[in-house]
Amino acid sequence: MFAHLPISDGPTVNDSLTQVGFRRSQTIAYRPACDGCDACVSARIPVRDFSFTRSQERVLAANAGLERNLVEAEATTEQFDLLRRYLDARHPGGGMAEMTWADYIAMVEDTPVRTHVIEYRVPSADDGPGDLAACVLVDLLCDGLSLVYSFFDPRLAKRSLGRFVILDHVLQAQATGLAYVYLGYWVSGSHKMDYKAEYQPLELLKPGGWRLFSAKDRDG
């Protein structure tokens, strides 16, 4: 299912559609609607009730020295170079493997909603900007932060930067009084999606509405 986000009222429409299970890609909101299959389930973290595990606290501590910068949703070649390294190392056969510079510009800049980029940098020894370690494209919703897409330097895999980005956005949402961090879709039994179940409590959008994740969800 697809819906075009209007330029005039894009943020409000995006808020409403995200709350009922849609995801944004540029100017379009979409939701899987496959015959006989409902495996793709929207997931979000209710940050007010979130408590960090010891493992998650270690990830935060390991990356505490990174500099976080909120920048406008404007594509840079530095970001794109990082994305290419990430895709080549982590998703060489994925749907985004052939992404070009023009594609990246469209992904970041072609939007009618409230969106921004968070850059995480390794501090520099001089006054210049440090090396770019991770990036995430984020939509600001009326009730939370929606992580549209994140990527990081594969050479820094030991830092668990993918997990760190999510945990840091939980902290950002808590600090600004937002209720949720939206993680996109979770699929039971999918190895690539398993990591989302690490963030508890987690809410899943079921036919009766949002409800807390349970062991039955993981078992399918």
C-alpha positions in Angstrom: 0.0 0.0 0.0 1.3 3.4 -1.0 0.3 7.0 -0.1 1.9 10.2 -1.4 2.9 12.6 1.3 1.5 16.1 0.4 3.9 19.1 0.5 1.3 21.2 2.3 0.6 18.9 5.2 3.3 16.2 4.9 4.3 16.2 8.6 0.8 15.6 9.9 0.0 12.9 7.4 3.4 11.2 8.1 2.6 11.3 11.8 -0.8 9.6 11.3 0.5 7.0 8.8 3.5 6.0 10.9 1.2 5.4 13.9 -0.8 2.9 11.8 2.2 1.0 10.5 3.5 2.9 7.4 7.1 3.7 6.7 8.4 6.7 4.7 10.6 6.6 1.6 11.2 10.1 0.2 7.7 11.5 -0.6 5.9 8.2 -0.3 4.6 6.3 2.8 4.2 2.5 2.3 3.0 -0.6 4.2 3.4 -4.2 3.1 0.1 -5.8 2.1 0.8 -9.3 0.9 -1.9 -11.9 0.2 -1.8 -14.5 2.9 1.1 -13.0 4.8 1.3 -10.5 7.6 4.9 -11.2 8.7 6.1 -7.6 8.5 5.1 -6.0 11.8 5.7 -2.4 12.8 7.9 -2.0 15.9 8.5 0.8 18.3 10.2 1.4 21.7 8.1 3.0 24.4 11.0 5.0 25.8 9.4 6.0 29.1 9.5 2.4 30.3 12.8 1.5 28.7 15.6 0.3 31.0 19.1 -0.3 29.7 20.6 -3.8 30.1 24.3 -4.1 31.2 25.2 -5.0 27.6 23.5 -1.9 26.3 25.2 0.2 28.9 28.5 -1.1 27.8 27.7 -0.1 24.2 26.8 3.4 25.3 30.0 3.6 27.3 32.1 2.4 24.5 30.8 5.2 22.2 30.5 7.9 24.8 33.4 9.8 23.2 31.7 10.1 19.8 30.5 13.6 18.9 26.8 13.8 17.9 25.8 16.5 15.5 22.3 17.2 14.2 22.6 18.6 10.6 20.1 19.6 8.0 18.7 16.9 5.6 21.3 17.7 2.9 23.4 15.0 1.4 27.2 15.2 1.5 29.8 13.2 -0.4 31.3 12.3 3.0 28.1 10.7 4.1 27.7 8.9 0.7 31.3 7.5 0.9 30.5 6.1 4.3 27.2 4.6 3.0 29.0 2.9 0.1 31.6 1.3 2.5 28.8 0.2 4.7 26.7 -1.4 1.9 29.7 -3.0 0.3 30.8 -4.6 3.6 27.4 -5.4 5.2 24.8 -5.7 2.4 26.7 -6.5 -0.9 23.6 -8.2 -2.4 20.9 -6.1 -0.9 18.3 -3.9 -2.5 20.4 -0.8 -1.9 23.7 -2.2 -3.2 23.5 -0.3 -6.5 22.6 3.1 -4.9 24.2 6.0 -6.7 25.0 9.5 -5.5 21.8 10.8 -7.1 19.8 8.1 -5.3 21.3 9.1 -2.0 20.5 12.8 -2.6 16.9 11.8 -3.3 16.7 9.6 -0.1 18.0 12.4 2.1 16.6 15.6 0.5 13.4 14.6 -1.2 11.1 14.9 1.7 8.0 16.9 2.7 8.3 16.1 6.4 10.3 17.1 9.5 13.5 15.2 9.0 17.2 15.6 9.8 20.5 13.7 9.8 22.5 12.8 12.9 26.2 12.4 12.3 28.5 10.7 14.8 32.1 11.6 14.6 35.4 10.4 16.2 36.9 13.5 17.9 39.7 15.1 15.9 43.1 15.8 17.4 42.9 19.3 15.9 40.1 21.8 15.5 38.7 20.2 12.4 35.8 17.8 12.2 36.6 14.2 13.2 36.1 11.2 11.0 32.5 10.3 10.3 31.7 7.0 12.2 27.9 6.7 11.7 24.9 8.5 10.2 21.2 8.1 10.6 18.3 9.8 8.7 15.6 10.6 11.3 12.0 11.8 11.0 10.7 13.9 13.8 7.1 12.9 14.6 4.6 14.4 17.0 5.1 11.4 19.4 8.6 10.2 18.6 11.6 9.7 16.4 11.4 7.4 13.4 14.7 5.9 12.3 14.5 5.9 8.5 17.9 4.5 7.7 21.2 4.3 9.5 24.7 3.2 8.4 28.2 3.2 9.9 31.9 2.6 9.2 32.3 -1.2 9.0 35.9 -0.9 10.2 34.4 0.1 13.6 32.2 -3.0 13.9 33.5 -3.7 17.4 31.9 -0.5 18.7 28.4 -2.0 17.9 27.5 1.3 16.2 24.2 0.0 14.8 23.0 -0.8 18.4 24.5 2.5 19.7 22.5 4.6 17.2 19.2 3.1 18.5 20.2 3.4 22.1 21.3 7.0 21.6 17.9 7.8 20.1 16.2 6.3 23.1 18.2 8.8 25.2 17.3 11.6 22.8 13.6 10.8 22.9 13.6 10.5 26.7 15.4 13.9 27.0 12.9 15.7 24.8 9.8 14.1 26.2 8.9 12.1 23.1 7.1 8.8 23.7 8.6 6.4 21.1 11.4 5.4 18.9 10.1 3.8 15.7 12.3 1.0 14.3 10.4 0.1 11.2 9.4 -3.5 10.5 10.2 -6.6 12.5 9.8 -10.1 11.0 9.6 -13.2 13.3 12.3 -15.7 12.4 14.3 -13.3 10.3 18.0 -13.2 11.3 18.4 -9.7 10.0 15.5 -8.5 12.2 16.4 -10.3 15.4 18.3 -7.4 16.8 15.1 -5.3 17.2 13.8 -7.8 19.8 16.8 -6.8 22.0 15.1 -3.5 22.9 12.6 -4.2 25.6 9.9 -3.2 26.2 9.0 -3.3 22.5 5.6 -2.6 21.0 4.3 -4.4 17.9 1.4 -3.2 15.8 -1.1 -6.1 15.6 -4.7 -6.1 14.2 -6.0 -5.0 17.6 -3.5 -2.1 17.9 -0.1 -1.7 19.5 0.8 -4.2 22.2 3.8 -5.3 24.0 6.2 -7.9 22.4 6.0 -11.3 24.0 7.8 -14.7 23.6 4.9 -15.9 21.5 5.8 -13.2 18.9 9.4 -14.5 18.6 8.1 -18.1 18.2 5.8 -17.0 15.4 
